[in-house]
Amino acid sequence: MSDRARIGVVGLGLMGSAMAARLLELGFDVLVWNRSREKSESLLALGAHWSDNPFRDCDRVIVSLYTTSVVNEVVEALSDGLHAGLLVIDTTTGEPDQTATLGARLARRNVRYLDAPISGSSEQTRRGEVSIMVGGSENDFRECEDLWKLLSQKVFYCGPCGSAAKMKLVSNLVLGLNRAALAEGFAFARALGLDLSATLDVFRGSMAASRIMDTKGRKMIDRDYSVQAKLSQHLKDLRLMLDVADARGLTLPLTSTHAGLLELAESAGLGESDNSAVFEAYRVLG
C-alpha cells in the first residue's frame, strides 16, 4: 500500500473516530492512537491498526483532540516520532495564537502543520458532509486535496497557520447562536400553545429558516439528545470565544448569554448530551 494511502489518526473522540471510520470505508490503511486505548476497539474491528506512535509510522497524521493545550501535550508525548516532511493535520477547535505557535515550533523540526477545524457533527463527518477550514502553507494545503475531497463537501483555505482556528471560532459562534435561537423560538411557541412540529414547518418555509433546523429541529421536539456533538464541547468553545474576544477588547453579549444557557443545561446533567439539549435550559428557566 502506498504511503499516501496510509494515514494516522490521533484522538478517537466523536470526530476522530468518525474520520477514521470514513477513511477505512474509503480503503485507507488507518493507524490509530488514543490516550485511552479502549476507545480504539470499534475501529480495530473495522480494520484499523493500532500504532504506538502514528507520527513515526505515517507521513500524514490527522489530530482531533479537545483543546490546543491537549494537542501540545500529545505532540510532546509522541515527539520521538516527529520526522522531517511529516504533515500534521490538526482538526481540533483550538486557540488561534497557541495554534500558530505550535505550527512554528513544529516547522523548526521540519514538520509541516495545518490547522484544519471541521464545521459539522460527527454524523456528518462520517458521511463526508462537513466543511473544513484550513490554515498553513498553501502548498501543504494543496498536497491534501485528496483528503479534502473525501472528507468534506467544502474546503476553505483561510491563510497562514492559525487563520482557520480563528475562522472556526467565528463560524461556531454563529452556528451556536442559530441553535440557541431555535431553542428559544420553540420555548416561546410552546408557551403560546403552538404545536412544535407545525412551528418547525413554518420556520423552514419562512425567512426564519436556517440549516440548523434540519439537523436539530426534530431532536429538540422529540427531546432526542443522542450525541452528534456534545453540549459540553460547545460550551468549551464558547468560553474560548469569550476569552479570545476579551483579549482583543471586544464584548460578545449574545455569546455570553448563550454560554449561560449551556451552563444551565450542564448543571442539569446534560453536558454529555447532544448540543440540541440547549432546549432543556428553557425548562430550567421555567
HUKAJO-V388780 format. One record per backbone hydrogen bond with DSSP energy under -1.0 kcal/mol. CO is the residue of the C=O (numbers start at 0). NH is the residue of the N-H. If there is no record, write none. Layout:
[[CO:NH] [CO:NH]]
//
This chain:
[[1:4] [2:5] [4:28] [6:30] [7:61] [8:32] [9:63] [12:16] [13:17] [14:18] [15:19] [16:20] [17:21] [18:22] [19:23] [20:24] [21:25] [22:27] [23:26] [28:6] [29:48] [30:8] [31:50] [32:10] [35:38] [36:39] [37:40] [39:43] [40:44] [42:47] [43:46] [48:31] [52:55] [52:56] [53:57] [58:86] [59:7] [60:88] [61:9] [62:90] [66:70] [67:71] [68:72] [69:73] [70:74] [71:75] [72:76] [73:77] [75:78] [77:80] [78:81] [82:85] [85:111] [86:60] [87:113] [88:62] [89:115] [91:93] [94:98] [95:99] [96:100] [97:101] [98:102] [99:103] [100:104] [101:105] [102:106] [103:107] [105:108] [105:110] [106:109] [109:84] [111:87] [113:89] [114:134] [116:132] [118:130] [120:124] [121:125] [123:128] [124:127] [129:152] [129:153] [130:118] [131:155] [133:157] [134:114] [136:140] [137:141] [138:142] [140:143] [141:144] [143:147] [144:148] [145:149] [146:150] [147:151] [153:131] [155:133] [158:135] [159:162] [161:165] [162:166] [163:167] [164:168] [165:169] [166:170] [167:171] [168:172] [169:173] [170:174] [171:175] [172:176] [173:177] [174:178] [175:179] [176:180] [177:181] [178:182] [179:183] [180:184] [181:185] [182:186] [183:187] [184:188] [185:189] [186:190] [187:191] [188:193] [189:192] [194:198] [195:199] [196:200] [197:201] [198:202] [199:203] [200:204] [202:205] [205:208] [209:212] [210:213] [211:215] [215:219] [216:220] [217:221] [218:223] [224:273] [227:121] [228:274] [229:233] [230:234] [231:235] [232:236] [233:237] [234:238] [235:239] [236:240] [237:241] [238:242] [239:243] [240:244] [241:245] [242:246] [244:247] [244:249] [245:248] [251:255] [252:256] [253:257] [254:258] [255:259] [256:260] [257:261] [258:262] [259:263] [260:264] [261:265] [262:266] [263:267] [264:269] [265:268] [269:272] [270:231] [272:230] [273:276] [274:277] [275:278] [276:279] [277:280] [278:281] [279:283] [280:284] [281:285]]
//
